[in-house]
Amino acid sequence: ATKTLAVCTANTVSITTQPSSSYSNIHTSLKTITTYSPASAKAADAILIAFFAYVNEQSLKFEDAIIALKEDRSSRDQSDPMDESFNKLPKAKGKPSVYAPGRGYDPNSIRLATKSFLPMATTADTLSRALLLSHIGTTTRTNRRQRVVLVSHTLDVLKDILLPFAGKSEKSLDEVTDEIAQFLARFAASTRLDSTPQSNDPNNADGVCDTPKSSPTSDARGIKSSKNEIISPALHESSLSFITTIGGIAGSFDAELADDGDDENKPYSFSNTLCIKNLPPHLISHLSVSMNRVESITDEDMELYQSPNGILFKTESAGTSNSESKAPATTKPMEKKKAAARKGKGGGFDAFADEEWEREVKKDLEKKKKALEQTASGPRSLSPQEKEELNQQTQRREELSRVICGDFPRTLAAIRSLCESDIEIGNACLPVFGTAVVGTVVSSCSAMMLPDLQNDAFDTLATLASCVYEIEETHAHTLARALAISFQSNVETTKTGDEDSDNKKVLAVSALPSPCAPAACAIFEMDDYGECLSGTSFAFLFPIIKAALTGPRNIPGCDAALSVLERHCAMLAGEEMDANVKSLRKEMATSVLELLSHDRSQTFVNPTPYETLISCYATDEADTSSGPVLTAPEIAPLLGGLGALGSENTRVASMETLASIAELHPKMVKNNPLVENRIWLNCFDKNDRIKHAARKAWLLTNGNDASVDVDETPLQPPSKMYAVPLLPLLSHDDTSISSAAAAAIAHAMGMHPDSTE
């Protein structure tokens, strides 16, 4: 009954000018049903679900018809035969509608009917479906009158329906918001209703099948044939339109000026939370899963995907192996004849045997030619094994098409829609989407060689770059290219704990080529801004700065990279502290130490790399309420091979930085045995610069003033646990470090005689 109502409602006469009698009658019937149905029947929910299923079904039928029409020339001619009696093309009068009767539904009727049932929805799932139906048949353009109406209607729905529903629901507002975000992400980024963004599913080893294998309606490969599980393009486009609407509403919310008790701000606050906190994690989960599936596609899969439908596909390797296996059988008798003839004549050239061999080769070529002609003239019947193989290839081709033409591009389109809805929303989402989208651009897997996928990935990265509002939008593509170059050809592979699982690919920043115009433009624009970028913008563009400071070569136009980094150190602590920048402290310090390990570090002045490294460890003097001011991972770069155990410049810089930390927080350095021993080790290095910097750090750690005379003041003894970190350094590859370790142990033993036992 609900499906019948859905069919009648979706196929009324156009109501753009004046409601027709047919629509009025149907609308009256729908009101009567919902009014007199018992509350337990949830009639409105059932009707909305029927609308949703019918629109999905009709859209899929329309798409199948389009695919069949475009399959070959004969199909197109049969569908729309050309009338050759006309001397010129006929004129088409009137404004054609993109929603022709072939689609099976009228979007205006669906939207109006949905609007009347929205207040009667009783579940978050039904509300989510109704919100998508309210945007059916609309575009993602933001500068049209249609978008103004959609925004106004959605604001009314949020204020009068959704927020009161969340207040009466047993679930909290956060749970309802996350449920709606999960529903929205599924329809915006997937092709199937039963797909879940879980890449670690043990039943999904190949990363392509979505449906659980335990399903009773699925076949041996775990693929359901029912089209009720497929998300149609119409619902996908509707979800993108709703993302555009809700993102535009969210962009109008200002947390600093908003009043929590003002009811007028609640729809904006809800939209802001949905677009910034709830929706991006779900989209990034879908992107991670779809990207894993794309990267699991092999070269053979791509050959199968690009092969014609309905024809048994044979790989080139299989054909080559078959021909090679058959060649010896045909040529072996002739080889024996030639060998016998040559043996009888004492070896050497035998014209008769060679001519005979050529005739046999020509016969073989004629047989192959006839076989090819027979194949071209008509298809031969397939054996049962070949039919089964053909069915498997068809299923596999559908799986590949679902990923290449469905999940992956749909997820990227959803990310673009969210970021394009409002620049503030896009900027807030940069830390979530940035690295994952860059990974799609620099991927070198077989499927990403397709131009369509490459363009989709790069356009998404350029959209993210356009959300860096401190830089002109005209430079978006340049920023995107600079980010791609910063990660290019440097994808590290880390092994997971499970031997049977695939290795995990991790992006790593690589040194820029010289010259690199995109990176030079990006750094110039960041420096020319003159102030700190927002935390999200700096976190997004930081790989370009890191790449410019990596490697031994100077990059023309990138000299300001160090000053840009030093400027943003102010956001690591204090009033300007930003969580996105603070999480980069370790990488910022590592970038400066990497620069110091090369001779080109001497060309950087105002600021110098030494000053910049000290700025990287700026802290709040008295803020210890939330734990240590510097965590162990943040200090780690100063203690490793790029720091206290590195080259002369890095060791001096590390000691000076530890001295600045000890001046404000002496207990933090003194209570860390590894930090204490690294300073103690360098106090006995033969290099005067290293020794002086280390001894000053040691004296400050032990409570001396900053004005202490380093050369005249004796060193206080280390802790009695000095030997544990120093003993492994006695066999260090660097002789200066091993010698310093030996001297440090000797002096410590003299200060702690009991430890000699």
Secondary structure, 3 states (H helix, E strand, C coil): CHHHHHHHHHCCCCCCCCCCHHHHHHHHHHHHHHHHCCHHHCHHHHHHHHHHHHHHHHHHHHHHHHHHHCCCHHHHHHHCCCCCCCCCCCCCCCCCCCCCHHHCCCHHHHHHHHHHHHHHCCCHHHHHHHHHHCCCCCCCCCCCHHHHHHHHHHHHHHHHHHHHHHHHCCCCHHHHHHHHHHHHHHHHHCCECCCCCCCCCCCCCCCCCCCCCCCCCECCCCCECCHHHECCHHHHHHHHHHHHHHHHHHCCCCCCCCCCCCHHHHHHHHHHHHHHHHHHHHHHHHHHHHHHHHHCCCHHHHHHHCCCCCCCCCCHHHHHHHHHHHHHHHHHHHHHHHHHHHHHCCCCCCHHHHHHHHHHHHHHHHHHHHHHHHHHHCCCCCCHHHHHHHHHHHHHHHHHHHHHHHHHHHHHHHHHHHHHHCHHHHHHCHHHHHHHHHHHHHCCCCHHHCHHHHHHHHHHHHHHHHCCCCCCHHHHHHHHHHHHHHHCCCEEEECCCCCCCCCEEEECCCCCCCCCHHHHHHHHHHHHHCCCCCHHHHHHHHHHHHHHCCCCCCCCCCCCHHHHHHHHHHHHCCCCCCHHHHCCHHHHHHHHHHHHCCHHHHHCCCCCHHHHHHHHCCCCCCCCCCCCCCCHHHHHHHHCCCCCCCCHHHHHHHHHHHHHHHHHCHHHHHCCHHHHHHHHHHCCCCCHHHHHHHHHHHHHHCCCCCCCCCCCCCCCCCCCCCHHHHHHHHHCCCHHHHHHHHHHHHHHHHHCHHHHC
